[in-house]
Amino acid sequence: MATTIREERLRWVLPIAKDEVRLVDVAKVCPHGKRSLERWLAAYKEGGEEAMEPKSTARKTQENETPIRIKEMVIEKRKERVKEKF
């Protein structure tokens, strides 16, 4: 049995990549979906075994982050107030 996600993905992708079996035949016995196999195969062909590592699905930005334009306006206002004081 595979001990890591990478090993599990390679277990299903390598026979397809080596043209030992067809993707549709593997999809019939694989517990993962056909689309997952297609994505893993494309990633393997592009990046090799390293591409089999799972990618993070975490958000890259904060959901409630203040827009950059508003941040810029706050900085401008602060600079104006500093000038007024001196």
N, C-alpha and C positions, 0 to 999 in steps of 0.2 A: 504494500500500500504506500501511497505517496504521503510524505510527512509535511510537505509545504504546498502552498498554492501553486508555486512555480512547477514543482514536480508533477502535480496533478494535471496541470495544463499541458505540460510536455508529453505526459503519458497519452493524451488524446490527440495531440497535434503532430507529433513526430511520424507516426505511420502514414498520415495523410501527406505530410511534406515530402516523405521519401517515396511517394507513389506506391505504397504497399497496399493501401485500401482507398476507397473513395470516400469523400466527405459524407455523402448521403447514407452510406452504409454505417459509418461510425455514428452518425446522428441518431440512428435507430436504436443503438444500444447505450449511448452516452447519457448519463443522468443530467447533463447540461443541455441547453438549447442549441439548435442548429446555428442560430445567429451568433451565439457565443463562440462556437467552434470557428465560424467564418472570421470573426474579429481576431481570435487568438492566432489563427493561421496567417492572416494578413500581418499581424504584429510580428510573428515569428519570422516570416519571410523578409520583413523590413529590418528587424533589429536583432534577430537571433534569440538565443536563450535568455538574454537579459531583458528582452521585451516581454517575457512571460510574468514578470513581477507585477502585482496588482498596482494600479494607479489610485491615488487618493481621490475620493469623490467629495471631499470637504469644499465648502465655498472658498473662493479665492479673495473675496471682499466681504466686508461686513454688510449685513442686510440694512441696518439703519444708519449707515455712515453719512455724514454731512457732505453734501455736494461740494466739489472743489471750488466752484464759483463763490459760494457762501463763505468758505474758509478764506478765500482771497479778499473778500469784502471786509471781513472782520479784521484782517491784518492791516488793510488800508485805513480803516477807522482808528485802529490803535495808533498807527503812525501819525495820523492827523492830530489826535489828542495829545500825543507826546510833544509835537511841534507847538501846539497852543500853550502848553504849560511853560515852555521855555522861551 
